[in-house]
Amino acid sequence: MPSTLRWDFTQKSGPNRPLGEGSRRRRGHLAPHWSALGLGLLTALASGALAGFNGTDSIAPEAQRLSLSPSLAPTLTETPPSEMAREPANGVRPKLSPINPSQREPSREAGSDESDWRSHTLESGETLSQLGRRIGLESGTTLAMARSASEVYPVRRLRPGHTIKVRRTDDGELAGARYRIDDHRYLAWEPDGEGGYSARIEPLPRTVRVKEAYGRIRSSLFEAGAEAGLSERTTMELARIFGWDIDFAHDLRTGDWFRVLYQEVYRQGKKVGGGEILAAEFVVRGESHRAIRFTDAEGRTDYYHPDGRSVRKAFLRSPVKYTRITSRFSKNRQHPVLDRRRAHKGVDYGAPTGTPVRATGSGRVTFRGRKGGFGRVVMIRHANRFTTVYAHLSRFASAHKGQRVEQGQPIGYVGQSGLASGPHLHYEFRVRGVHRNPLTVDFPKAKALPEKHRPAFERRRHHLTAWMETVGPESLRVARGGDDQAS
């Protein structure tokens, strides 16, 4: 009578199964008529069965790649599932939690090995039916494809130069087709099982990699960003995030430094765009400024200091980007045009004519026109007793007197109208009508994150801050090792 000894090596898996847990050998079943056999015979049979089975691949834990912890993954990208693969800077890798399987790069569809697909480029003026005739598809097939796509993406929108990939069965029938709409989507056809085809729009599989960068200021922020491998877009975003705390025309000094965790998007191994900055630190004159990107349960995304305060403040530190200061706030300055000493109740920013001037805070335009030595000037009244003045403009932007403007909105352009020896912006900050130094005045405090979101923010802050602490030279990490304990 044949043996019915059966061993089940099936690995149980699912969303609730802890990561890193290997396959488990469940149990052995013996047929009832073997129950009389002795323990020695049972052991011998079991040993023989195992000896003839190479279970190494089946029961070994799945290889895991390092990434952000699963608890943080949903807030790191807007188009899951995506792999958050880490790109280290300076060859340094922190110890991180394994990646959640749902965060891995999307797998290909069953039977969709790239070698099975043939690419065909639409020629100028060519329709889907004409392409079908050219590549050997029956007219009934292309007609069915057109009908199925009519509500999701009409085939009249197919464009010359775009590619359609076709996969056939062994009998030459159409097993699937894909038309790449743009860098983000493709139109997919597949048999519907009833002799026709179904059509749907699918996102192109992508990988979101988290990269690291460290830079030290030598001459300018953009030069340091380029040396660190940052794109111009990412460098500008870094400056925007810290624009409420750092005046990049006034505060930066040689030796100041920054470090960043940011995203890059790849498709089929090719970089197709930049993502968001996840966390960053900028140290200016020995003072550390940190920002963490966080999306709350309502879907609102912003950047926050480690203590939960928003980086956004009522006023930006500078009305123009990345320029130089040519004259500071002073009670006794030699006027370059009048050649006499008089108070200079603002700050002059030297910049080329036409450089955009932005409102440092939201408010209402109370004056727009010419005013004596100021030349073309815009005055904005803000809530809570504040007024800002922007003078020597070459021309105005669209905002008129009485209109409301938002923080960062262009209100004019640098020039040298009025009493000006060269193109620059004269900027004033007044509190209840009294002039204050724009470089040193204390701005109203930023709003704090609501308490209901604090636990989720704390988890994210702890993870990203710990990761960011590993970026940069070893000497920097040793010197700042205590900061992470206190944060």
Secondary structure, DSSP 8 states (H G I E B T S, - for coil): -----EE-------TTS-TT-------EE--GGGTTS-HHHHHHHHHHHHHT---HHHHS-----B-S-TTTGGGT-SSSS--EEEE-STT------B--GGGS-----TT--GGGEEEEE--TT--HHHHHHHHT--HHHHHHHHHHHTTTS-GGG--TT-EEEEEE-TTS-EEEEEEE-SSSEEEEEEE-SSSSEEEEEEE---EEEEEEEEEE-SS-HHHHHHHTT--HHHHHHHHHHTTTT--TTTT--TT-EEEEEEEEEEETTEEEEEEEEEEEEEEETTEEEEEEEEE-TTS-EEEE-TTSBBS--SS-S-SSSS-EEEE--EEEEE-TTT-SEEEE-SEEEE--TT-EEE-SS-EEEEEEEE-GGG-EEEEEEETTTEEEEEEEEEEE-S--TT-EE-TT-EEEEEB--SS-SSSEEEEEEEETTEEE-TTT-------B--GGGHHHHHHHHHHHHHHHTTSS-HHHHHHTHHHHHH-
